[in-house]
């Protein structure tokens, strides 16, 4: 059996009879109604049992009145038998003022009858009496005592056979069970139809939308359209629709990343060869003896080294995950200064910001954006040098590009770095005096291809910086953003998670 056929069979089994939710709902409803009927069965039988005895007592009481009205208080034997048979009893006695009189007497009984005093009975006796009557065994003779209704006196006492009561009680029990089954089925069908329309069909609609979306996520018809209900089903429809939107966006982003990763891998293969050639050329330049070349060469060599390692990392992993950081003890001021140079920022106290950019600043560097490092920032930090450099370059470049978009700056562009230590964490704040971030950009600021507000931007800079910070056991967050500028905070643990107990890098 193929996978598709198996899935279709499972789907049909879920929807159809008898394994579906509808069938189970019908069965459970009928079962619970039947249980409710059975719970009231005992009280109903007890009431029927007691009413049967009361009726026989009243008939016998009427017969006793007829006996007392007869001349001389005596009636023929044949008439006595007729009265007893009409009342369904074998003996009738009355008690008045403490005197008990036997008015109608039948044949003598071999065993004493079972006493049932209708005047003094508790609930347990009333509930168990019908089941004693229905218990297997020969019928008994019942001696019933009740209060009189048609005459004065203490009580009326009768003796009646149990057989007719057992027959009538059995018939009543059968009618109760039949009516319970009928009521259970009718109630079950009504509840089934109602809940099927209110719950089961909407759930089938939601399940069908899930199945269609799983099979064809790109098909617009597979999307669930909310019905607008205000109950839990409506909320489930809205959440499923939102989940489908998010999942579809994630699938498109994943496909885009996969295509981009393949293209980047091909580009990096050739780029690595070019950078290697550039490194050879820089080594030959180092032997030229030109002082200007000697001064600029270290920066060129660092940039080429980082570019080669990055290209090799992309080729080695073939995916967007970053390698685990290898922390070292670094001078934070030096790291900030190098990252500021690569991001095109001017060091504090450098040439006039209003002057045109020099040849070394042309292209990537923007004029007039100064990097100011607070005195407290001159401290040691343990981090991976290349990854920390990439974090600051991305943050500085974004700040510079934001400052350059100001329409008419009233003050020169400034990026200021401050630090503080709290709770075993080094907090580095990077603040700029740019226009700030728009509200719509803050929700997906650290998501790839989503956070950029420039037409030519990819939205990868902050996403990469955030991922690198998380790899160090830290975090990167937007602290504030308004018309006076934006402030980001980079949090790094003072003891990186990949460092050994003595502060050396962990791992192999």
Secondary structure, DSSP 4 states (H G I P E B T S, - for coil): --HHHHHHHHHHHHHSTTTSHHHHHHHHHHHHHHHHHHHTHHHHHHHHHHHHHHHHHHHHHHHHHHHHHSGGG---HHHHHHHHHHHT-SEEEEEETTEEEEEE--SPPSSPPEEEETTS--HHHHHHHHHHHHSSSPPPEEEEEE--SSS-SSEEEEEEESHHHHHHHHHHHHHHHHHHHHHHHHHHHHHHHHHIIIIIHHHHHHHHHHHHHHH-TT-GGGSPPP---SSHHHHHHHHHHHHHHHHHHHHHHHHHHHHHHHHHHHHHHHHHHHHHHHHHHHHHHHTS--HHHHHHHHHHHHHHHHHHHHHHHHHHH-SSPPPPP--EEEEHHHHHHHHHHHTTPEETT-S-TTSPP-TTTTTT--TTEEEEE-GGG-SEEEE-HHHHHHHHHHHHHHHHHHHTT-SS-SS-EEEEEEEEEETTEEEEEEEE-S----HHHHTTTTSTTTS--STT--S-HHHHHHHHHHHTT-EEEEEEEETTEEEEEEEEESS-TTB-TTSSB---
